[in-house]
Amino acid sequence: MGEARFGLLLLTRRLLRLFAIAYVPFGPGFDPCVGGQGSRGELLARLASALRPHLPTTPLLIRYDLPWAKRGESPLLRRRGVRVRKSANDMQPASTVLVDIRPPEERILAAMKSKTRYNARLAAKKGIRIVEAGEEDFDAWYALYRETSARDRIAIHAPAYYRGLFTRAREYGGEAPVVKLLLARHEGELLAGNIVVFWKRTAIYLTGASSNEKRNLMPTYALQWEAMRMAKAAGCETYDLYGIPPAPDPDHPMHGLYQFKTGFSEGILERWGSWDVPCRPLLSAVYRAAEGARMSWHRGLKKKLRRRV
């Protein structure tokens, strides 16, 4: 395997104040299988060895959230002294929907499913207005986000987490991403709001909130379409809807989200998801087993119990 230079973000998380795990979100960007430059598993193992001396403590494992498209050679690597294994839980969504926003607007709309296109146009006809919010609007958006969390049974972070996105983007300087809060209003009433990141040639929809009121006006469709138009005007070529379930399964709790996002494009990108390189094999095996049991509970038994309630 030859040499390659690429940027990498490495985060560490403490566990019970005694242990730690290291996490590489959407990295490494370099895929050795592109152009036949080497083995994916070998790259992850060698990279883990190179990173360990730079960490404050030896982690149980180093977890990579791979941005690579799911094709070609698996990252799986098993040999004496080194193992690269699939994580029980993907930290970031492994599948997403990408919208090509390079064509003219009418062609972008024409590529959407007919119901999605109709809803986006209906929202405009019904008087939905999309505005870029200021900091003074954040509290109102977060209240709407809490309403969304209660309705859809999703976990959300504290307000400081989301405020931090805007603060860090402003303070970073250089080629920092631009983070925008877009709000959908009708006759002055806040109905929905999305956080969208604009960076280089890609815009990414991170998260959104919507009211229980006036849902028939389709404000969420208007928000996504306006964000695409803004991204196109800013020079972006791709709009990433950031995460869908792995398959169109009607029994999946997020099946509605799958239908909503795939209505904007058939361009589904499947990634490899999260993979682990153990640094402390015995302890990492215990941690991975506990994590696997936890995910089995949330994905299996807990869902069955909810259906019976």
Buried (B, 14 or more C-beta within 10 A) or exposed (E): EEEEEEEBEBEEEEEEEEBBBBBBBBBBEBBBBEEEEBBBBBBBBBBBEEBBEEBEEEBBBBBBBBBBEEEEBBBBBEEEEBBBBBBBBBBBBBBBBBBEBEEEEEEBBEBBBEEBBEBBBBBBEBEBBBEEBEEEBBEBBBBBBEBBEEEEEEEBEEBEEBEEBBEEBEEEEEEEBEBBBBBBBBEEEBBBBBBBBBBEEBBBBBBBBBBEEBEEBBBBBBBBBBBBBBBBEBEBBBBBBBBBBBEEEEEBBBBEBBBBBBBBBEBBBBBBBBBBBBBBEEBBBEBBEEBEEEBEEEEEEEEEEEEEE
